[in-house]
């Protein structure tokens, strides 16, 4: 198994964890039915990964912080309560 296979497996695990949590939020009525948990899970992972890469290059945490804040704000657009995220 090469590094690409390992990364594919790990990112799939992360995606599944996020998706399951978001689906649970939908089931509990805390996330709007119009939300797509799979797409939101990809967004959270991409926000983390992209922000992390930019932060490493810049040697500054600001890009990671900004990417994660933006991802959470987008997720909030689908929540049914202000105290969810």
N, C-alpha and C positions, 0 to 999 in steps of 0.2 A: 504494500500500500504506500502511495506517495503522499506528499504534503497536501496536494490538491484534494485527494480523497479524504484525508483527515479533516481538512477545513470544510469540505462539503458536508461531512457527517456532523461536525460540531455546529455549523451554522443551521443545519436542519434541526438539530436538537434545540437550539436557542429559539428558532422560529416556532417549533412545536410548543415549547413552554410558554412563549408569549401568546401564541394563538389560543392555547387552552385557557390561559388566564383571561384573555379578552372575551372568549366565548362564555366563560363563567360569569363575567361581568354582564354580558348580554342576557344570559339566562336569569340572572338576579335582578335585571331591570336597571342596572347602573350604566349600561352602554346602549345607545340607541340601536334599534333593530336595523337601521340603514347602514350601520358600520360594517365593514368587511374585516373581520379579525385577521385573516391571512394577510391582507394588504397592510393593515396597521402593524402587524408583527414585522413584516419586511421593512416598514418605515422605521421602526424602533431600532432594528439591527443596523440598517443603513446609516441612521443618524449617529449611532454609537461608533460604528466602524469608520465612517467618513470623518467625523469629528476627531476621533482618536488619531487617525493618520495625519490630519492637518495639525493637531496639537503636537504630535511628535516632531513633525517637520519644523514647525515654528518654535518648538521648545517653550510652548505657552499653552496653558489649559483652556484659554478663552475659546478657541474653535470647538473643542469638545463640549464645553459648557453651553455655548450658543446653539450647537446642533441638537443637544439633548433638550434644552429648553424649547426649541422650535418644535421638536417631535412631540413633547408633552403638551404643548399648546394646541397642536393639531389634534391630538387625541382628545383633549378636553372638549373640542367642538362636538364630539360624539357622546359625551357623558350626559347623563340625565340629572346630575347633581353636582354642585360646586365642590363638595368635599370628597369626591372620588379619587382624583388624581393629584 
